[in-house]
């Protein structure tokens, strides 16, 4: 994982005014969830695309638009504000505020746009929306995953970050998009190749990019085609196969359950137990008691 990008919602008060500051970085995307007392973001020109969601409180945003107009917006609970790269911005808040900010490296967005047949001349547009629950949900889910304190599920994190950028491009950009919906699933030989790769790498936490490369597709098109072929997302399929592998290993009474979790690619025994119960309705220990010979 590369070093964190140096961008912040900087508080104009002293450090004691920050009540919460969670940050996470994945590929070309940084996410920050913060709570603070009254403060300000001094005027600057960002080198990244930003999505800002006011989760609680009220935020005054001041911008200079692409055509030079001065813009002032007041963002309240759930309001979404998108600031494209290079647009002057400053902000202040006069009371407690809770904020979710997502920062996208332009090259990361361009790469995903290229992979998914968006026009090379696309532009992220400044936007003020009442809310976008999907961005809020995916942003917090990705932040929770990469700051959980245990090994990050690469496939899950890749899928979320990819989905966030695709959603941004589809709904908050101006371009001639040639992105096509997947009309059919993967050809049989590609699906077989992908399944073999997944089953050979269950313990290695394969990324979405690695699996999509086996199929010779972009991550976005691969995910849609795979779901059409199997009825599951790549992540769901990987989890299902890990559980099936675990069922076989659990038949060996001498193999510790923690070792079963490691051999099937789970972050830890607790994560393994939660996922196993989700698929089977019972714990790995109970499964062993019923099935072990």
Helices and strands as residue ranges (DSSP letters): G 15-17, E 18-26, E 29-36, E 39-45, E 49-56, E 59-64, E 70-75, E 80-83, E 88-93, E 97-104, H 106-115, E 123-124, E 127-129, H 133-146, H 154-171, E 173-174, H 188-200, G 202-204, H 208-215, H 219-230, H 234-250, H 257-263, H 269-280, H 284-291
